[in-house]
């Protein structure tokens, strides 16, 4: 199940996610607490945010996605270049 994430920008650094769509964010403890209180009575919206986060992670960070990306890289670099000589 996709659970909603409440965090700071540092918590999602390096990820291509949007505040309010994939997670709920604020930069201080007071802001994070306000978000939790504000959304506590909005379960449908929390479910949407959690699901959007789950979809993002499955599409970009699932092991099968990573394995497929690595396979493409390994295949590309394991092919001999035209005109190159074998090292054996």
C-alpha positions as CSV (number, residue, x, y, z in Angstrom):
1,X,0.0,0.0,0.0
2,X,1.2,3.5,-0.8
3,X,1.4,5.5,2.4
4,X,1.6,9.3,2.4
5,X,5.0,10.7,3.3
6,X,5.4,13.9,5.4
7,X,9.0,15.2,5.1
8,X,11.4,18.1,4.4
9,X,12.9,18.9,1.0
10,X,16.1,17.1,2.2
11,X,14.0,13.9,2.7
12,X,13.2,13.8,-1.0
13,X,16.4,15.3,-2.4
14,X,17.5,13.7,-5.6
15,X,13.9,12.5,-6.4
16,X,11.7,14.0,-9.1
17,X,8.7,14.4,-6.8
18,X,6.3,17.3,-6.3
19,X,5.2,18.6,-2.9
20,X,1.5,18.1,-2.5
21,X,1.4,15.5,-5.2
22,X,3.8,12.8,-4.2
23,X,4.5,13.8,-0.6
24,X,3.6,16.6,1.9
25,X,6.5,18.8,2.8
26,X,7.6,21.6,5.0
27,X,11.0,22.8,6.2
28,X,10.4,22.9,10.0
29,X,8.8,20.9,12.8
30,X,6.0,23.3,13.2
31,X,5.1,23.1,9.5
32,X,5.3,19.3,9.4
33,X,3.0,19.2,12.5
34,X,0.6,21.6,10.8
35,X,0.4,19.4,7.7
36,X,-0.3,16.3,9.8
37,X,-3.1,18.0,11.7
38,X,-4.5,19.6,8.4
39,X,-4.6,16.3,6.6
40,X,-5.7,14.0,9.5
41,X,-9.3,14.4,8.5
42,X,-8.7,14.1,4.7
43,X,-8.2,10.3,4.3
44,X,-9.1,10.3,0.6
45,X,-6.5,13.0,-0.2
46,X,-3.9,11.1,1.9
47,X,-4.7,8.0,-0.1
48,X,-4.1,9.9,-3.4
49,X,-0.8,11.2,-2.3
50,X,0.3,7.8,-1.0
51,X,-0.7,6.2,-4.2
52,X,1.1,8.8,-6.3
53,X,4.2,8.2,-4.3
54,X,3.9,4.4,-4.7
55,X,3.5,4.8,-8.5
56,X,6.5,7.0,-8.7
57,X,8.7,4.5,-6.8
58,X,7.5,1.5,-8.7
59,X,8.1,3.3,-12.0
60,X,11.6,4.6,-11.2
61,X,13.1,2.6,-8.3
62,X,11.7,-0.9,-8.5
63,X,14.4,-3.6,-8.8
64,X,13.1,-4.8,-12.1
65,X,13.4,-1.3,-13.5
66,X,16.9,-0.9,-12.2
67,X,17.9,-4.4,-13.6
68,X,16.5,-3.5,-17.0
69,X,18.5,-0.2,-17.0
70,X,21.7,-2.0,-16.1
71,X,21.1,-4.7,-18.7
72,X,20.9,-2.0,-21.4
73,X,24.1,-0.4,-20.1
74,X,26.0,-3.7,-19.9
75,X,24.8,-4.7,-23.4
76,X,25.9,-1.4,-24.9
77,X,29.4,-1.5,-23.3
78,X,30.0,-5.2,-23.9
79,X,29.5,-4.9,-27.7
80,X,32.8,-4.5,-29.6
81,X,33.2,-1.3,-31.4
82,X,33.5,-1.5,-35.2
83,X,37.1,-1.5,-36.2
84,X,38.4,-2.3,-32.8
85,X,40.7,-5.2,-32.2
86,X,40.1,-8.0,-29.7
87,X,42.1,-7.8,-26.5
88,X,42.5,-11.6,-26.5
